[in-house]
């Protein structure tokens, strides 16, 4: 049901730059054999294919966590 030809391919491996002004991600909008690295910035919101930044210059985007309540019945 979720055919990439019909709905497109979602970006993966989201990472923020150290200064939090750029978002890096793997994406394959052209249906190539593998994903390429892309980025967006606060000033340019059009995805651009790019080279990896220097080692340690971006951080994995963390999923929000839901903490259980501490209430007891």
C-alpha positions in Angstrom: 0.0 0.0 0.0 2.9 2.4 0.7 4.5 2.3 -2.7 7.4 4.9 -2.9 6.5 5.5 -6.5 3.1 6.8 -5.4 3.8 8.6 -2.0 7.5 9.5 -2.4 10.5 8.6 -0.2 10.8 10.1 3.3 14.1 11.5 4.5 15.9 9.5 7.2 18.8 9.8 9.6 18.0 13.5 10.6 20.9 15.4 12.2 21.3 19.0 13.4 24.5 21.0 12.8 26.4 22.1 15.9 24.9 25.6 15.7 21.4 24.3 15.0 21.1 26.3 11.8 21.2 23.4 9.4 19.4 20.0 9.2 21.2 17.1 7.5 19.4 14.0 6.3 19.6 11.1 3.9 17.2 11.2 1.1 16.6 9.6 -2.3 14.1 11.7 -4.3 15.4 10.5 -7.6 15.0 6.8 -6.9 18.8 6.2 -7.2 20.4 2.9 -6.0 21.2 4.6 -2.6 20.4 7.7 -0.5 22.5 10.9 -0.7 23.2 13.5 2.0 21.1 16.6 1.9 20.7 19.7 4.1 18.3 22.5 4.8 19.1 25.8 6.5 17.0 28.4 8.3 17.6 30.8 5.4 17.3 28.2 2.5 14.5 25.7 3.0 15.0 24.0 -0.3 16.8 20.6 0.2 20.4 20.8 -1.3 22.6 17.7 -1.9 25.8 18.2 0.1 29.0 16.7 1.4 29.2 15.5 5.0 30.3 18.2 7.4 33.6 17.8 9.3 33.5 15.0 11.9 31.4 15.7 14.9 29.7 18.7 13.3 26.2 17.4 13.5 24.0 15.6 16.1 21.4 13.0 15.7 17.8 14.3 16.1 16.3 12.7 19.1 12.7 11.5 19.2 10.7 13.0 22.0 10.2 10.7 24.8 7.0 10.2 26.8 7.7 9.7 30.5 5.2 7.6 32.5 3.4 9.4 35.3 4.5 8.7 38.8 1.0 8.5 40.2 -0.1 5.4 42.1 -3.6 4.2 42.7 
